[in-house]
Amino acid sequence: DWGIALLNLADITREKKHVQDAIEKFEQAILLHERVNPVWLINYGSALDFWGDISDDDGYYEKAIEVLQHALTLDPTNIQGRYHLGLA
């Protein structure tokens, strides 16, 4: 939830620091749990895609696509995951 709040704040303010902090929160959540919730990966992938937009670094789009594809292997019916993959 903290990462999502930061990502929403970044969407409003367009401040890079909030996107970086959101990415960090998603990475921490993923690393702390043995079993990863696909929604966490979708949020993480969305944050990486956002960072790609802000930084103009195509590498983040590629990483976002990888993360989102992995999320969809865990939950292929997740509409939000498919939407964010399409955006990335």
FENFEN-V469980 format. One record per backbone hydrogen bond with DSSP energy under -0.5 kcal/mol. NH is the residue of the N-H (numbers start at 1). CO is the residue of the C=O. Records with the same first field share a line. If there is no record, write none. Layout:
NH=CO, CO
//
This chain:
5=1
6=2
7=3
8=4
9=5
10=6
11=7
12=8
13=9
14=10
18=15
19=15
20=16
21=17
22=18
23=19
24=20
25=21
26=22
27=23
28=24
29=25
30=26
31=27
32=28
33=29, 30
36=34
40=37
41=37
42=38
43=39
44=40
45=41
46=42
47=43
48=44
49=45
50=46
51=47
52=48
53=49
54=50
55=51
56=52
57=52
58=56
60=57
61=57
62=58
63=59
64=60
65=61
66=62
67=63
68=64
69=65
70=66
71=67
72=68
73=69
74=70
75=71
78=75
79=77
82=78
83=79
84=80
85=81
86=82
87=83
88=84
//
